[in-house]
Amino acid sequence: MASSSDNSPLGWADRPLAALIRLSWPIAVSQLSFSVMTAVDTVFVGRLGAAALAGVAVAGVAVFTALCFGVGVLRASKILVAQAVGAGQARAARAYLGVSLIVALGFGVATALIGQVIAVLLPLVASSGESGHYAATYASIRLVGAPIVLVTVALRESRHGFGDARTPMIATLIANVANVGLVAAFMFGWDAGVAGVAWATTLAQLIEALVLLQLQRAHGFGVRAWSWTDLRRLLHLGVPLGLERFLDVASFGLMVGLFARMGDVDLAAHQVTHQMLMFVFTPSMAIGDATCVLIGQAAGAARLQTVPRVQRAALIASYIYIAACSSALLLFGSELAAAFTQDPAVIARAEQLFHVAAVFLWWLPFYQIGQSSLRGIGDVRFAATTTVAAAWGCTPLFAALFGLGFGLGAPGGWIGLGLELGVAAAVFWWRLRGRGGAWLRHACRLRTGLRLEPKEATAAPS
């Protein structure tokens, strides 16, 4: 496994841009796992018609919403592990990995059970009886795999905190290759339809978890090292992150529910656009996650003067990437949409959504880097509150106002999403650059709350 450095976790401090790129590109590949699998499902299901595609759109949001609280809580392990690594505390880092696996199993079982109730209710929000049937079928099967998904998240986030992004990437690549073959076999070999696609993806996620567990085995899981204090610290940071993620996704889900009232074409176009933009957002999110890891390590090492340098490097990398993505969405919108569906009406609507997205992408880097910076230094509650307030104050409100009230349809909802990102980004950077040093106090408070023991002679394992 890759190491953040040999015996100095901040060996990257003189070259933060190189460190960000080295860490973020494998993170991007890893994070694409869930999105790529759903995108593959979308491509195959798109051949079954607009109703099936609309049903998977509703189910995809439901599955993501059901999982998001647990995923958010487990992302705290990345912050805690990164700070422990920065402080040179390998034993504490292993303990945080162990407790995150315990939490993942507990949340996973609960999510799988609750998910079956959610699946039964999905036809109530679908745009037609046929799409509602597809939504219930797909969601029910995908949510059976909730424990698998959350264990994978726990391992992945902890490895990122150690500065190791390649191990999760290897597991992701293996799983996605398997997913394509499994979906094709269920769809064309056994003619299993939407249910077959869902089972194929769940099996692929199991493969990813097994590979990641095998790769982690030689380095230990830390399940005997954790204490109740570690659990409290994980939940102290993780619950705000979980609530933020849940409420943010719920706001997005409400917007999707409004799209469902606009008809299958608008909903299907949204699904196509959402899947396309996950490929756009994920590398930017990966740069944000790498920023969180590096800033977390800097905070653990009490070298906060490194934080602004990491932020500048992250913004440079993000804007180079966003410029290319925005241009592609403006110039090749119809061709990109055609990769997901052959329906002319859906393609035309998706192209409009691509043009809206091409504009608001320009403030995405400030959103991602600002949010990740606050998380890395432990100011998670402010970041979570801002994210949720911006989400509920913009996205569903403007989706209803512009989409239904002014008759703009799905583009109106995406305008609201763009406003959400812009407002939140402005507040994040006010917090980071404003007077009073609030973010510095949070960084010091988090470090003193870590399970820091007398400095160990060896660096954290990777």
N, C-alpha and C positions, 0 to 999 in steps of 0.2 A: 504494500500500500504506500501511497505517496505520503510524504511527511511535510509539514509546514516548514520545517527546518530540522537540523539535527538536534542540537541541544538548546537552540534559541528560537522559540516560536515566532519571534519578531525579526527574524533574519531578513524578511521581505521589506522592512520599514523604509529602506532607501530606494526601493523600486516598487511602489504600491501598484502602479498600472500593470506591470508584468505579473505581479502576484494576483491581481484581480482577474486578469485574462486566464491565467493558469488554473485558477479555482473555478471561475464562472462557466467556462465552456463545458466541463463535465457536469456541472450542476444543471445547466440548461438541458443537456441530453437526458439526465435523470428525471428532471421535472416534466419532460415531455411524455413520460411513460403513460400517465393517466390520460393526457390529452391526445396522444397519438392513438392509443387504443380506442378512445371514443371517436376520434376522427375516422379511423378505419371502419368502425361500426357505421358511422354516418355514410361513408362512401358506399358500403355494401347495401345498407338499408335504403339508400336513395334509389336503388334500382327497383324497390318494391312500391314506390309511389309516394306522393306528397303526404298522405295520411300516416304512413309508417314513419316517414322522416319527421313529421310534426310530433308523433307520439314519442319517438326517441329524444326529440328536443326537450319535451316536458320531463321525460324520465331522467334524462341526463342531468338537468338542473336539480331534480329531486334527489338523485343519488349523491351529487356533489354537496347539496345542502345537508343531507343526513350525515355525511362524513366530516363536514367542515369543522365542527366543534372539536372533535377528537384530533383532527389534523392540526388545528390551531394550538391546542394544548401541547401537543408533542413537539411543536416547533420551538418551544421554550428550551428543550434539551440542547438545541444548537447553541443558544445563547449561553447556557450554563457550562456546557462542555468547552466552548470557545474561551470563556473567561478562565476556567480552570486550567486549560492548556496554556493560556497566556501567563498565568501565575506559576506555571511549572508543577501543577498538582495532578499527576496522572491518576492517583487513587480516587480522587474526587470525580474526575472525568469519567472513569469506569463506573462509578456509582450512579452517576446521572444517566448513563446508558442503560444500566440495569433497571432503574426505576421507570424509565420511559417505556421499556418493554412490558413491564407489569401493567402500567396504565394503558398501553395500547391494547393488550388482550382484554382488559376489563371493558374499556370503551367499545371495542370491536364487537363483543358479544351483545352488549346492550343496543348498539346501533343496528345489528343484524335483526334483532327482534322487533325493534321499533320500526325498522324499514319495511317490514311486511304490512304493518298498518298503513304506512304512508302509501305503499303501492296500491292498496285497496281504494284509497281516496283519490288517486290521480285522475280517474275518469271524470271526476266532478269539475276539474279545471281544464280539461282538454276541449279542443274546438269542435270535436265530433265524436260520436260513439266509437267509430273505428279507430281513430287516433288514440282515444282513451284506453281501448283494449291493448293496443301496442305499448302504450306508456306503462300500464300496470304490469304487463308481462316482463318488459325489459327491466324495470326498476326492482321488481321482486327478486329476480335472479341476481342482478348485480349486487344488491345489498346483502345477499347471503355471504358474499366475500368480504364484508367489512372488517372482520378480524385480520384477514390476510393483508388488506390495504394498510391498516393502521400499524401493524407490526413492521411492514416495509417502511412506512414513514418514520417510525421510531429509529430504526437502524440507519436510514438515510440521513436524517437530521443530525444524529449524533456523529456520524462519520464526517459530515460537513463541518461540524464544530471542531473536530480533530484536524481539520485542514485536508482531509482526504475526500476528494470528489470523484475519484476514478472507480473506486469499488462500487458505489451505487450505479455509476454509468454502465459498468460491465453487466450488472444484473438487468438493467433496463434494456440494453441492446438485445440480450438473449431473449427476454420476455417479449419484446416487440416483434422480433423475427418469428417467434412461436405464435404470437397472436394472429399475424397475417395468415399463416398456414391453417391455424385452427378455425378462424372465421370462414375462410374459403371452403374448408372441408365441411363445416356445419351448413353453410349456405348452399353450396353447389353439390357436394357429395351426398348429403343427407336431407337436403331441402327442408331444413329446420326453421327457416324464416327468422323473425326477430328473436324468438326464444333461443335459437341456436347461436345467434350472434352474441347474445348476452352470456350464455354458458361458455362459449369459446373465450371471451374476454376475461371471465372470472378464472378460468383455468390458466390463462396466460399470466394473470396477476399472481396466482399460486406459484407458478414457475419462477417469477421474479423474486418472491419472498424466499423460496427455497435456495436459490442461487446466492442471495445476499446473506442468508443465514450460514451457508456453507463457507463463504468467503470470510465472514466474521468469526467463525468458530476458532480459528487458530489464535485469535487475539483476545478471546474471552467476551462474555456477555455482561459481566458485572451484576448478575442477578443475586449474588450472595453478598455483594459489597454495599448495597444501598441501605439507607436507614429511613425512619419515619421523617426525620428532618429533611432529608433529600426529597422525599415525596412532597412535603409542605412547600419547599422552595420551587419545585417544578410546578406545582399547582398555583403558587403565588404569581409566577410569571405567566404560566400557561393558560389559566382561566381567562384573564383579560384577552389574550390572543385568541382563545377559542370563541369567546363571546363576540369579539370583533369579526372573526371570520364567519361565524354563523349569521350574525345580523347583516353583515355586508352581502353575503350570498343570498340571504332571505330578501333583501332589497332588490337584488338582481332577479331573484325568482319571481317577485311580485311584478317586475317589469315583463318577464316572460309570460306571466298570467295575463297581463294586459294585451300582449301580442296575440295570445290565443284567441282573444275576443275580436281581433282584427281579421282572423281567417287563417287558413292553412298556408297560404302563400307567404304572408308576412312572417308567420312563425317559422316556416321552413327556411326562409331567407335569413332570418335571425340565426337559426341553427348553423347554417352554412358560414355566415359571417363570424359567429362566435368561434367555431372550430378553426377557421382560417386565422383569426386574430390570436388564438392561443399559441399558434406557432410564432406570431409576432411578439406577443407579450412575454413568452417564456424566457427568451434570452435576456430581455430587460429585467425580468424578475430574478433571473440567475445572477445578474450583476448586482442586484439589490441584496440577494442572499449572501453573495461573496463579500459585499460591503459589510453586512451584519457580522459575519465571521471575523473579518479582519479587525473591525472596530471592537468587537467583543474581546478578541485576543489582546488588543492594545489596552483596553480598559482593565483586563485582568493583570496585565504587566505594569499598570499605573503609568502608561506612556500616552496620555491623552493628547499630547501635541501632535501625534501621528494622525488623529482623526480627520482634520481638514484636508490633509494630503490624500487620504483614502477617498474622501468625498470628491475632490477635484478629479482624481483619476477615474472614478466611477462615472462621473458626468461626461467626461471626454469619450470614454468607451461607449456609453449609452447613446450619445448623440450621433456618433458615426454610424451606429447600427440603425437608429430610428430614421435617419435621412434616407437610407436605402429602402427601408420598409415602406415609408410613406410614398416614395416615388413609385414603387411596384404596385401599391394599391390604387394609385391614381391612373397609372398607365395600362395596367393589365387586369383590371377588375373583373371583366366578363370572363376572361380566360381562367382566372383563378376560381371563380364561382362554378364554371363548367366542370371543374375537376370533381365537384361534389354532387352535382345533379344535372340532368338533361332537360329539366322543365324550364322553358323560356321565361315564364313569368317569375319564377324563383330567381333565375340568373339576373334578370333585369333589376329586381328589388335588391338583391345582394350587392350588385354593383353600386347602387346608391348608398348602401350602408358602408361599403368600402371607402367611398369618397368622404363620408362623414368621419370615419375612423382615421383617415389619412391626415386630417386636420388636428384632432385632439391628441394624436400620438406625440406631438411635439412637446407637451408638458408631462408626458408619462415619466421621463427620466427624473425630473424633480420630485415627482410623487414617490417613485420607487426608492430613490436614494435617500430622500428625507425620512420616509417611514422606516427604512432599514437602519438608518443611523440612530434613530431614537430607540429602536429595539435593541441594537447592539450595546448601547450604554445603559440599558435597563429601564428607559422611560417608556415602558410598554403601555401603561394605562393612558397616558396622554395621546400616544399614537393610536391606540384603539378607540378612544373616545372621538378623536377627530375623524378617523376613518368612518365610523358608524354614523356620526352626525352628518358628514358630507354625503354619505350614501343615501340615507333616508330623506335628507333635505333636498336632494337633486334628482336622483335616478327615477324612482316611481312617480314623483310629482310631475316631472317634465314629460315622462312617457305618457301620462294621462293627459296633460295639458296640450302638448304638441301632437302626440300620436293620435289620440281620440278626439280631443277638443278642436284642434285645428286641422284634423284630417290628414296629417303627415304620415301616419302609419308608423312602421318600425323605425324609420329614420328619426322620428321625434324622440323615441326612447333612447336612441344612441346619442343624440344631442345631450340629453340629460346625463348620460354616463360620462361624456366628455366634461361637462360642467362639474360633476362630482370630483373627477381627478384634478381639475384645475384649482378648485376651492381647497381641497385637502392639501395639495402640494404647497400652496401659499401659507397655510397654517403651520405645516411641518417646518418650513424654513424660517418662519417667524420664531418658532420655538428654538431652533438651532442657532439662529443668528441674533436673536433679541437680547437685550440687556438683562442682567440679573444672574446669568450662569446657571439656570435651572437644569440644563442637561448635564452640566458638570457635577452638580450635587447628586443627580440620579446615578451617574457613573460611579461615583465614590461610594454611594449607599449600596449599590448592587455588589461591588467588589467586597465590601466589608461583610456582606451577608452570605458570601460564598462559603462553602465547606472547605476553607483553606487551612491546611495543616502546615507544620514546619516544612520548608522547601525541600523537595525531593531531589535526589541527585540526577535522576534521569528524566527525560522529557516524556510527555504523554505518548502512548503508543499510537501508531497510525498504520 
